Amino acid sequence: MRTQTKRYASKIIRLYTRLPTDRDDVRQFGEELVRSGMKITAIANHLSLPLAISKSCAAMDDLAEEIKESQRCIELLRDDCGIQSRQINSLHQEAGELVTQLLLAKTKWTDTRNVEKN
């Protein structure tokens, strides 16, 4: 997940550098998207550390929420600001796939921990 989230954040930065700089709305949503991308990598890095079960579950939930937040920024750029490109559509799809993978990983991880307890 750490490598995937880093790649996702890199794609966010590349998208941001291609956005028009003359529109305040685009700039604001773009900056929020970059902030979200950086937070995603920070949380993913935190998850790579040994953590207590409750902290790991909370971090996974935080990561899923931040990915969804980035997806909402992408939607606003695309739908409200009229930014259309294959890159933005691909990034939106990738966000959805990351959330799905994360939730599946969390379920598998918590199931494994529950088995170890019993």
C-alpha positions, -999 to 999 in steps of 0.1 A, spaced: 0 0 0 29 24 7 42 21 -28 8 25 -43 0 56 -23 33 72 -31 27 66 -68 -8 81 -64 6 112 -47 31 116 -75 3 115 -100 -15 142 -80 15 164 -82 19 159 -119 -18 167 -124 -14 199 -103 15 211 -123 -7 209 -155 -37 228 -140 -44 263 -152 -28 288 -129 -51 318 -138 -82 305 -120 -87 308 -82 -111 279 -80 -88 256 -98 -58 267 -78 -77 262 -45 -90 227 -53 -56 218 -68 -38 229 -36 -62 209 -15 -56 179 -37 -19 182 -32 -23 186 6 -45 155 6 -20 135 -15 8 144 10 -13 134 39 -21 101 22 16 93 19 22 103 55 -5 80 68 7 51 46 42 56 60 28 56 95 10 23 88 44 7 78 55 11 115 46 -15 141 14 -2 157 -12 -15 182 -42 -31 165 -65 -2 174 -41 24 161 -36 4 129 -73 2 123 -78 39 130 -49 48 106 -64 26 79 -97 44 84 -79 78 82 -62 67 50 -94 56 34 -111 90 44 -82 110 30 -82 91 -3 -120 98 -5 -112 134 2 -88 135 -27 -114 119 -49 -139 146 -40 -113 173 -50 -108 155 -83 -146 155 -88 -148 192 -81 -120 200 -105 -136 178 -132 -173 185 -127 -174 221 -114 -142 236 -128 -144 218 -162 -110 203 -160 -112 174 -184 -85 150 -192 -77 113 -194 -53 119 -165 -79 133 -141 -103 104 -149 -76 79 -144 -67 95 -110 -103 94 -99 -106 57 -108 -73 50 -90 -86 66 -59 -116 43 -59 -95 13 -64 -71 23 -35 -101 27 -11 -114 -8 -22 -79 -24 -18 -74 -7 16 -108 -18 30 -101 -54 18 -67 -53 34 -81 -40 66 -108 -68 67 -81 -94 60 -58 -79 86 -84 -77 113 -96 -112 106 -60 -125 110 -56 -106 142 -88 -120 156 -78 -156 147 -44 -150 165 -62 -138 196 -83 -170 198 
